[in-house]
Amino acid sequence: MTDYRQILSVEEWTALKLRALYASQGYRQYKMRKFEPYDLYVQNKDFLMDEAVITFTDTDGRLMALKPDVTLSIIKNSRDEDGTQKVYYYENVYRVAKGTQAFKEIMQVGVECFGDITREDLVENLLLAAKSLDEISCDNILEVSHLGVVAGTMESCGLVGGAKKRALVALGEKNVQALKGICAQEGIDEENTSAILSLVVVCGDIDEVFASLDKLAKGDKAKACVAEFKAILLALQEKGVADKIRIDFSLVENVNYYSGLTFKGFVEGIPTSVLAGGEYNNLMKKMKRNARAVGFAVYLDGLAKAEGLS
């Protein structure tokens, strides 16, 4: 029997395992073109990791772009249906690589679930993300946050508009002093300032933070989001993956893209995340879709640099 681990690269072998995993969970493969009309990315630049896009002129004179993002293409080229649609992809994207000023062809594999999303679908997506990390390395961690909890807490405490945007940046940097300064500038009282600062210090595994989550629930929006988040975390405990989950509310990158649950996956030996995802309901609304959505991507381009990966 052929041992494919001997003839495939780490990236190819990992992609093969992940595709088999997603297919076994009822996800169908979604194939797409390598390019889309450039207007798609201009109109949705807030949702891109980087605004730089490789463009070319098609034979009919239209300005086209090599695909910098998979999710935009899937949402653009799919239609609303009853129930949920579950797809996985194995595609290359073309964008500026992290820490460089150069474009790179980046191999990705991932899943998207959109339609009548339920709490069970959110839990399934997180479980699939955790299983994906296990396929890469047994030494991994999945960091999880909920932007509804973050935004609801800030808004109920008086941070809105530009102040909230600045506070989100400070939270992403875990900059307590900057958060204190923003609260002071906005005239936030001591009690509400303390609640906002709790978004930095309330972090750790599920058992460590579960009891503290209710303290963040100021205002109806935040309370509803905390209740949903706690239910998801309890479900993850019941599924036996709690030891691989870490709660961290500083995961606030690209708040224009994500709207609720958000998460990142890390494995030993690689300094940056190898997996990222969450709910992207804001994107669905902007593209005039009557559905919710959740998904994640696994970035395969950095795996070859790490030692001891499965």
N, C-alpha and C positions, 0 to 999 in steps of 0.2 A: 504494500500500500504506500502511496506517495506521501511523504511527510512535507506538507506545504510550508511548514515553518522553516525548512531548509532552503527553499527556493524563492520565498516571498520576502520582501522587506518588512520591517516592523510595522510600517504604516499599512501596507497591503494586507498583512496577516490580521492586524487589528480590525481593519475595515471589513474583512471577510467574516470575522467573528461577530462584529456588531450587526452587520446586515442579517446574518442568520438569527441573531437574537430578536431583532425587530420583526422579522418575518414570522418568527414563532409566536409573537404576541399579537398577530393579526394586522400588522401594518403592511401596506402594499407599497412597492417601490414607485417613486415618482421620478420620471425622466424629464429633463428640460433642455432648452437650448443654452448655448454658452453665452448668448448675448440678448439684450433687450433694448427697446427704444430708450435713448438717453433721458427722455422726459420723465420716465418712471422714477429715476433716481433724483432728478432735479426736484420733482414734486414731493419726494419723500426723503429729502436729505437729512432731516432730523432723526431719521430712524437708522441711518448708516453709521458704522463705526468710524469711518473716515470719508470725507467728502470727495477725496481724490478718486477719479474714475478714468479708466482707459477708454477712449472713444475712437470711433472711425466712421467714415461716411459710407453708407450702403450704396449699391448700384442705382437705387432709385432716388438718391439724394438725402435720405433720412439719416440723421445723426444717431448712431447706435453706440452701445457701451458693452464691454465685456463684463459679465455678471460679477458685481462685488458682494452680492448678498443673495442667498437662496430663498429666504422666507418671502421677500417681496415678490419674487417670480412665482412662487407657489400660490400666494394669495391673489395675485393679478390674474393668473391663468386657471383658477378654479372657481366653482360656483357654490352658492349656498344650497344645502340639501337638508332633508330631515335627519335628525340624529347627529352623529359625529362622523367626520372623515379622518382617517388615520393613515398617514403616509410616512415613508422614510426615504431618504435620498443618499446618494453617494456621488458627490459633485466637487468640482474645483471652482473656487472663486478667485477673483483677481483684484487685489488691493494692496495698499502699503502695509508691509509687515511690521509688527510691533517692534519698537526700538530702532527702526531704520527709516530711511527716506526713499526706499526703493520699492517698486511694485514687485509682488511675488504671486506665483500660482500656488494657492493653498488648498490642500485636499481636506474635505469635510465629509463627515457622515452624520446624519441626525434624523430627528423625527419631528413631525408637526401633527397636532390634533386640533381640529377646529369644527365648530358647530354648536350644538347644545351641550356645552361643557358643564359637567357636574363636579362636585367635590371628589367623587371617586376617580374621575378622569385626571384631576390634578394629582391625587395620590399615586395613580398609576404612572404618570409622567415622572414623578420624583423617584419612584421605585425603579423605573427603567433607566433613569440617569445613574442611580446608585449601582445597578447591575452593569451598566456600561463602564463605569470606573473599575469595577471588579474584573472586567474582561481585559483591562489595560494593566492593572497592578492591584495586588491585594492590599497594598499600603496606600490608602486613599482617604479622602474626606470630601463630603459634599456640604458646602456652606449654603445656608438657606436664609432668605429674608422675605418680607412682605411689604411692598411699597405702599399698600393701603394703610397698614399700621403706621408706617413712617409719616406719610403725608397727612393722615388723619390726626395724628398726635401733634404735628407741627401746626396744622390749621386750627385745631381746637385750642391750642396754646397762644394763638395770635400771630403766627408767622405765615404770611401769605405773599403772593406776588414775588417781587425781586428778593425780598428778605428770605422767603422760603427757598428760592433757588440758591442763594448764597449759603444758607444753612445746609442744604443737601450736599454742596461741595465740601463744606467743612466736615460734615458727617462722614462722607466718603474717605476723607483723610484722617478720620478719628481725631480731629483737632478740637479738643475740649475748649481751649482758650478762645479760638475763633468763634465757636458756638456761643460762649458766654458773652463775647463782644457783640455779636449780632443781636442777642436777646436784650442786652443793655441798650443798644441803639434803638430798638423797637419798643422799649418801655415794658418788656415782659416782666411780670412779677416773679418773685423768688420761687413760688410753688410751680409755676409753669416752666420756668427756666430749668428747674430740677427735673421735670418730666422730659423735657427735650434732651437734656444731658444723659438721661437714662438710656436713650437710643444708642449711645456709645458704650456704656458700661454693661448693659444687659446683653451678654453674649456668652456662649459656651454650649455644652451639650444640652439635649432636651431636658434632662432631669434638673440641670443647674438653673435653667432660665424659665421653666414652665410656670412656676408660682409667681415669678416677677412680671409676667406678661400683662396681667390684669392692671398693674400699676401704670402701664402705658395707655390704658384705655380711657382717654379723656375725650368726651364728645361721642355722639351716636355713630359717626363714621368709623372712628378708631375702635369703638367697642365691638361693632359688627365684624370688622376685619380681624381683631384679636380673637374673637370667638371662632371665626373660620380657620384662622391659623392654628389655634389650639386643637381643633378637631382634626386637622391635617397631621399635626405632630403626633397626636394620639394614635392615629391610624398607622403612621410609620413605626411607632413603638410596637404595635400589634403585629406588624409585618416582620419584626425582628431586625430592622436596619438602623435602629436608634444609635448604635455605637459608631456609625459612620456619618452621622448628621451633626453639624455644628450650626447654631443660630448666630447670625451676625447681621445686624441692621445697617451696617455701613456699606452693604452691597446696594449701592444706589446709582450705579452707572447707567447712562442712557435712560433716564426717566421718561423721555418722550416715547420710547419703544415699549417698555414694560409698564404694567399698571397694577399688578397684584403680586402674586408669588414670583420670586426671582431666585436664581441659584447659580453657583459656580462649583466646578469640580477640580480637585487637585490630586496629583499623585506624587509620591516620593521621587526626587531626582529631577523634577522639572519646576522651575521657579515661578512659572505663570500658570494660569488655569488652562486645563485641557478640555474643559466642557463648560458651556454657559447656556442659560436658557431662562424661561419663565413665561408668564402670561403676557401676551402682547395685544390686549384688547384695544388700546389706543390706535394701533396701526389698522386694525379691522374697521374701526369707526371712520378713520380718515379715508380708507379705501371703499367706504360705503357698503360694508359687509354687515349683515344682520346676524352676527355670530360672535362667539368668544373663541379664543385660541390660546394654546400653550404648546411649547416645544423647546427643543434644545439642539445644539450642535456640538460635535466632538471635533476638536482641531487636531489633525493627525500630523501636521508638519513638524512638530517639535519632538515627536516620540523617538526618533532615531538617535537623538543626542543623549537620551537617558539610558542608564545601565539597568539590567535586571528586570526589564519589563517582560510580562508574559506574552 
